[in-house]
Amino acid sequence: MAIKSLSIRIEEEMLNKLHVVANYEGRSANSQILILIRDCIEHYESRHGSIELNGK
């Protein structure tokens, strides 16, 4: 599995709050974002079924 980079624009206050939450959970901000994305995908798939990617 290839690792890809993603750049996002985020307000400084929101980024600072993300760091607080990540630190509380014992994670880096990057790891916290990956967990949030994973949880979002799991929630979507639980409601709509598995996401099938063509050619992947």
C-alpha contacts under 8 A as a table, 3 or more apart, distances in Angstrom:
res1	aa1	res2	aa2	distance
10	I	14	M	6.70
10	I	15	L	6.39
11	E	14	M	5.38
11	E	15	L	6.28
12	E	15	L	5.05
12	E	16	N	6.09
13	E	16	N	5.10
13	E	17	K	6.24
14	M	17	K	5.07
14	M	18	L	6.13
15	L	18	L	4.97
15	L	19	H	6.31
16	N	19	H	5.16
16	N	20	V	6.47
17	K	20	V	5.03
17	K	21	V	6.34
18	L	21	V	5.17
18	L	22	A	6.03
18	L	29	A	6.54
19	H	22	A	5.02
19	H	23	N	5.92
19	H	28	S	7.44
19	H	29	A	5.61
20	V	23	N	5.20
20	V	24	Y	6.15
21	V	24	Y	5.08
21	V	25	E	6.29
22	A	25	E	5.08
22	A	26	G	6.10
22	A	27	R	4.93
22	A	28	S	5.72
22	A	29	A	5.48
22	A	31	S	7.89
22	A	32	Q	5.63
23	N	26	G	4.87
23	N	27	R	5.62
23	N	28	S	6.73
23	N	29	A	7.85
24	Y	27	R	7.59
27	R	30	N	7.98
27	R	31	S	5.94
27	R	32	Q	6.15
28	S	31	S	5.18
28	S	32	Q	6.20
29	A	32	Q	5.02
29	A	33	I	6.19
30	N	33	I	5.18
30	N	34	L	6.31
31	S	34	L	5.07
31	S	35	I	6.28
32	Q	35	I	5.16
32	Q	36	L	6.28
33	I	36	L	5.04
33	I	37	I	6.17
34	L	37	I	5.09
34	L	38	R	6.09
35	I	38	R	5.01
35	I	39	D	6.06
36	L	39	D	5.12
36	L	40	C	6.13
37	I	40	C	5.04
37	I	41	I	6.25
38	R	41	I	5.19
38	R	42	E	6.16
39	D	42	E	5.07
39	D	43	H	6.09
40	C	43	H	5.15
40	C	44	Y	6.20
41	I	44	Y	5.05
41	I	45	E	6.09
42	E	45	E	5.14
42	E	46	S	6.06
43	H	46	S	5.16
43	H	47	R	6.52
44	Y	47	R	5.36
44	Y	48	H	5.96
44	Y	49	G	7.55
45	E	48	H	4.99
45	E	49	G	4.52
45	E	50	S	5.02
45	E	51	I	6.55
46	S	49	G	5.82
46	S	50	S	7.61
53	L	56	K	5.55
